[in-house]
Amino acid sequence: MNFSIEHIAVPAANPAALKDWYVRVLGARPVWDNGQNPPVCLVALPGAWLEIYAADSPLAERGNNKLAGFRHLALRVDSIDAAKTELTKRGVQFTEEARPAAGGGRVLFFEDLEGNLLHLVERPKDFCSGGL
């Protein structure tokens, strides 16, 4: 079987504002919008799309990285320090320092506009990407 990840679903309290955050802060490219209020939209990040749509109710513990299920979106960067500097200019607040990454390198967690976890991951230059 041959497959690739097409999109990740992100239910949001305010889908329009969250879409705008991903476009403004992470440079996501709008792909599709259903034109309704609240909207359902697709935005493209390198490697996958995000489908952003209205949530029925907020998940109070969405920032808890130890809950079962998908917990964060990892964004690979060449330099955590350079990415942190640029994202700070775009309004991202970091509440902790970079730490060692599983498998080598470093990670640095942060939250999107609605508190969903993301993190930057920097791998050694010779790290096996496993086809990524």
C-alpha positions as a Markdown table, in Angstrom:
| # | Residue | x | y | z |
|---|---|---|---|---|
| 1 | Met | 0.0 | 0.0 | 0.0 |
| 2 | Asn | 1.3 | 3.4 | -0.9 |
| 3 | Phe | 0.0 | 6.4 | 1.0 |
| 4 | Ser | 1.1 | 9.8 | 2.4 |
| 5 | Ile | -0.5 | 12.1 | 5.0 |
| 6 | Glu | -2.8 | 14.5 | 3.2 |
| 7 | His | -4.3 | 16.6 | 6.1 |
| 8 | Ile | -4.6 | 16.8 | 9.9 |
| 9 | Ala | -8.0 | 17.9 | 11.4 |
| 10 | Val | -7.9 | 20.8 | 13.8 |
| 11 | Pro | -11.3 | 21.6 | 15.3 |
| 12 | Ala | -11.3 | 25.2 | 16.5 |
| 13 | Ala | -13.4 | 27.5 | 18.7 |
| 14 | Asn | -12.8 | 30.3 | 16.1 |
| 15 | Pro | -11.8 | 28.6 | 12.8 |
| 16 | Ala | -11.3 | 31.9 | 10.9 |
| 17 | Ala | -9.0 | 33.3 | 13.5 |
| 18 | Leu | -7.0 | 30.1 | 13.8 |
| 19 | Lys | -6.7 | 29.9 | 10.0 |
| 20 | Asp | -5.4 | 33.5 | 10.0 |
| 21 | Trp | -2.9 | 32.6 | 12.7 |
| 22 | Tyr | -1.4 | 29.7 | 10.7 |
| 23 | Val | -1.2 | 31.9 | 7.6 |
| 24 | Arg | 0.4 | 34.9 | 9.4 |
| 25 | Val | 2.7 | 33.1 | 11.9 |
| 26 | Leu | 3.7 | 29.9 | 10.1 |
| 27 | Gly | 3.3 | 31.0 | 6.5 |
| 28 | Ala | 0.6 | 28.5 | 5.7 |
| 29 | Arg | -1.0 | 28.8 | 2.3 |
| 30 | Pro | -4.8 | 28.9 | 2.0 |
| 31 | Val | -6.0 | 26.0 | -0.2 |
| 32 | Trp | -9.8 | 26.0 | 0.2 |
| 33 | Asp | -12.5 | 27.7 | 2.1 |
| 34 | Asn | -16.2 | 26.7 | 2.0 |
| 35 | Gly | -17.3 | 30.4 | 2.3 |
| 36 | Gln | -19.6 | 29.8 | 5.3 |
| 37 | Asn | -19.6 | 31.1 | 8.8 |
| 38 | Pro | -18.1 | 29.4 | 10.6 |
| 39 | Pro | -15.8 | 28.3 | 7.8 |
| 40 | Val | -14.3 | 25.0 | 7.0 |
| 41 | Cys | -10.9 | 25.6 | 5.4 |
| 42 | Leu | -7.7 | 23.9 | 4.3 |
| 43 | Val | -4.3 | 25.5 | 4.7 |
| 44 | Ala | -1.1 | 24.0 | 3.4 |
| 45 | Leu | 2.1 | 23.6 | 5.4 |
| 46 | Pro | 5.1 | 21.9 | 3.9 |
| 47 | Gly | 4.3 | 18.2 | 4.1 |
| 48 | Ala | 0.6 | 18.3 | 5.0 |
| 49 | Trp | -2.5 | 20.3 | 5.0 |
| 50 | Leu | -4.5 | 21.4 | 8.1 |
| 51 | Glu | -8.3 | 21.2 | 7.9 |
| 52 | Ile | -9.6 | 23.8 | 10.3 |
| 53 | Tyr | -13.3 | 23.7 | 11.2 |
| 54 | Ala | -15.6 | 24.6 | 14.1 |
| 55 | Ala | -15.3 | 22.5 | 17.3 |
| 56 | Asp | -18.4 | 21.4 | 19.2 |
| 57 | Ser | -16.7 | 22.2 | 22.5 |
| 58 | Pro | -13.2 | 23.1 | 23.6 |
| 59 | Leu | -10.9 | 20.5 | 25.1 |
| 60 | Ala | -9.8 | 22.0 | 28.3 |
| 61 | Glu | -6.5 | 20.0 | 28.5 |
| 62 | Arg | -5.4 | 20.3 | 24.9 |
| 63 | Gly | -2.0 | 21.5 | 26.0 |
| 64 | Asn | -1.3 | 18.4 | 28.0 |
| 65 | Asn | 1.1 | 16.4 | 25.8 |
| 66 | Lys | 0.5 | 13.2 | 27.8 |
| 67 | Leu | -3.2 | 12.7 | 27.0 |
| 68 | Ala | -4.0 | 9.7 | 24.7 |
| 69 | Gly | -4.4 | 10.4 | 21.0 |
| 70 | Phe | -2.5 | 12.8 | 18.7 |
| 71 | Arg | -1.0 | 15.5 | 20.9 |
| 72 | His | 1.3 | 17.8 | 18.9 |
| 73 | Leu | 2.4 | 18.8 | 15.4 |
| 74 | Ala | 6.2 | 18.7 | 15.0 |
| 75 | Leu | 7.7 | 21.2 | 12.6 |
| 76 | Arg | 11.2 | 20.4 | 11.4 |
| 77 | Val | 13.6 | 23.3 | 11.1 |
| 78 | Asp | 17.3 | 23.7 | 10.4 |
| 79 | Ser | 17.8 | 25.9 | 13.4 |
| 80 | Ile | 15.6 | 26.1 | 16.5 |
| 81 | Asp | 17.3 | 29.3 | 17.6 |
| 82 | Ala | 16.7 | 31.1 | 14.2 |
| 83 | Ala | 13.1 | 29.8 | 14.1 |
| 84 | Lys | 12.4 | 30.9 | 17.7 |
| 85 | Thr | 13.7 | 34.4 | 17.0 |
| 86 | Glu | 11.5 | 34.7 | 13.9 |
| 87 | Leu | 8.4 | 33.2 | 15.6 |
| 88 | Thr | 8.9 | 35.5 | 18.6 |
| 89 | Lys | 8.8 | 38.5 | 16.2 |
| 90 | Arg | 5.4 | 37.1 | 14.9 |
| 91 | Gly | 4.0 | 37.0 | 18.4 |
| 92 | Val | 4.6 | 33.4 | 19.5 |
| 93 | Gln | 5.4 | 33.1 | 23.2 |
| 94 | Phe | 7.8 | 30.3 | 24.4 |
| 95 | Thr | 7.4 | 29.2 | 28.0 |
| 96 | Glu | 10.3 | 26.8 | 28.2 |
| 97 | Glu | 13.7 | 26.2 | 26.7 |
| 98 | Ala | 14.7 | 23.8 | 24.0 |
| 99 | Arg | 15.4 | 20.3 | 25.2 |
| 100 | Pro | 16.8 | 17.0 | 23.8 |
| 101 | Ala | 14.6 | 15.3 | 21.1 |
| 102 | Ala | 13.9 | 11.6 | 21.1 |
| 103 | Gly | 16.3 | 10.1 | 18.5 |
| 104 | Gly | 18.7 | 13.1 | 18.6 |
| 105 | Gly | 18.6 | 16.8 | 18.2 |
| 106 | Arg | 16.4 | 19.4 | 20.1 |
| 107 | Val | 12.8 | 20.3 | 20.4 |
| 108 | Leu | 11.0 | 23.4 | 21.5 |
| 109 | Phe | 7.3 | 23.5 | 22.3 |
| 110 | Phe | 4.8 | 26.3 | 21.8 |
| 111 | Glu | 1.1 | 26.8 | 21.3 |
| 112 | Asp | -1.0 | 28.1 | 18.5 |
| 113 | Leu | -3.7 | 30.7 | 19.0 |
| 114 | Glu | -6.1 | 28.2 | 20.6 |
| 115 | Gly | -3.6 | 26.3 | 22.8 |
| 116 | Asn | -2.9 | 23.4 | 20.4 |
| 117 | Leu | 0.6 | 22.1 | 20.9 |
| 118 | Leu | 3.3 | 22.4 | 18.2 |
| 119 | His | 7.0 | 22.1 | 18.4 |
| 120 | Leu | 10.1 | 22.8 | 16.5 |
| 121 | Val | 12.4 | 20.0 | 16.0 |
| 122 | Glu | 16.1 | 20.4 | 14.9 |
| 123 | Arg | 17.9 | 17.2 | 13.9 |
| 124 | Pro | 21.6 | 16.6 | 13.4 |
| 125 | Lys | 22.7 | 17.1 | 9.8 |
| 126 | Asp | 23.5 | 13.4 | 9.5 |
| 127 | Phe | 20.2 | 12.2 | 11.1 |
| 128 | Cys | 18.4 | 9.6 | 9.1 |
| 129 | Ser | 15.2 | 11.2 | 7.9 |
| 130 | Gly | 13.5 | 7.8 | 7.2 |
| 131 | Gly | 12.3 | 9.1 | 3.8 |
| 132 | Leu | 10.9 | 12.4 | 5.1 |
